Amino acid sequence: MPSRREADGEGPSEKGSDGEVPRDERSPAALARAYYDALDSGDYDRLRSLLDPRFVQRRPDRTFEGRDRFVAFMRDERPNTDTSHVVERVYPVGPGVAVRGRLLNADGEELFAFVDAFDVDDGRLTALETYAADS
């Protein structure tokens, strides 16, 4: 079964041999899709490679400062890691990228809808503002 990226005609997602994000995946839209793919597959090394060391995520319930803190939370502290992101729309125009979607649990039930606004600089995600609505 093709991944979301392959279904969109973007080809398979692969990390370069040096751990860097390949040049063709440095567009804001491709970085955002790779972010969700890494989270959903539990590929925290891949997630780390997408984020700038000074990455910050702001969301309604907390703020994470720094790539290492964010990745540690996602890997070790998240209450539910068996989730998947359904990306409904990507808005790639601007200095970053915005994504509208839904977070589903392992049974496919919607946990909440979200809008993520990413800042991108030099081929890495530098900031993420998450807006969520309970389902």
N, C-alpha and C positions, 0 to 999 in steps of 0.2 A: 504494500500500500504506500503511495507516495506521501511524503511529508507535506505540510502546508506550503512550505517554500517550493517544493517541486511542483505541486499542484498549481502554484502561481507562476510557474515557468522560471523560477529563479535558480533552479538547480540544487544539488545537495549542499548541505552546510558542512564545511570542513574547516578545521583550524589549520593554519600554516604550520610548517615543521618547527618554526621558531616560537610558536605559541601566540603569534600576533594574529590579528584579524586580517584575513586576506583582503587585498585592495578592492575586489568586486563586492565585498560585504561591508564597505565603509559608508555607504549611503545611509542617511538617517533611517529610512524605511527598512532597509535590510538589517541594520543594527537592532532596531526595535523588534523585528520578527525573530532574530537570533536570540535576543534576550528572553522572549517567551519560550522559545524552543529549549534553551538551556535550563530554564526553571522547570519546565514540565518534564524534562528527561532526567533531572537531577544531575546535570553535568555542570558542577560548580567550578571546575577549572575553566570551562568554556565561558561561563557567566563572568568569572573574574577577568578573563581576557577581553571582554567587551566593555568593561568599566574603567574609567579614569581613576587613578589612585585617590583623587579627591572627590569621588562620586558622593552625592548626597541624595537621599530619597526623603521626601516629605509626604506624609499621608495623614489622614484624619486622626489616627490614634497615636502616632509617634513619628520621630525623625531619626534617620540613620545617617551618621556622618562618617564618611570614609568607605572605600571599597571593601576593605577587609572586614569591617564591622557588619556591613550589609550582607556580604557573602556568608559570614559566620552565622548570622541570624537565619538566613534562608536555608542553610544546610543543617544547623543544629538546634534551632530554637523555635522555628515555625510550628504552630500548633497542628497544622495539617499540611503534610507535604504531598499527599496523594490527590493532587488537584490538576486541572488543566485549564489553560486560557483559550477562550474562543475569541479570536480577533475578528470583529465584525467590519471594521473600517479603519484604514490607515490614512491619515492626513499628512502628506509629506511636504507640503509647501511651508516654507518659513525657515528660521534658523535651526529648528529642531524638527521634531515629528510628534504628532498626537495620534493616539490609538484609542478607539472605542471597542469595548468587548465585555465579556462575561467570564467570571471564574466559576468553574464547575467542580463538584466533589467527585469522588471515585464512582458514584452511582449515576453521574451525569446530571445531577440536580444543581441548579444555579444557586451559588452562595451569595453572589452580588454582581451587579453591573459596575463597570469602571470606565473612567477616561484617564489615560496616562499621558502626560505631557513631558517629553524627553528633551533635554538640551544635549547637543552633540558638538564636540570640538575635536578636531584632528583625528577623526575616525573612531572616537570612543564616546560612550555615553557618560556625560558629566553630571547630570542631575535628572531627577524624576519627581514630578509632582503627581500624586495619585488622588483622584477624586472617585469616591465610591458611594453607591446607593444600595441599601439592603434590598433583597428581593422579597 
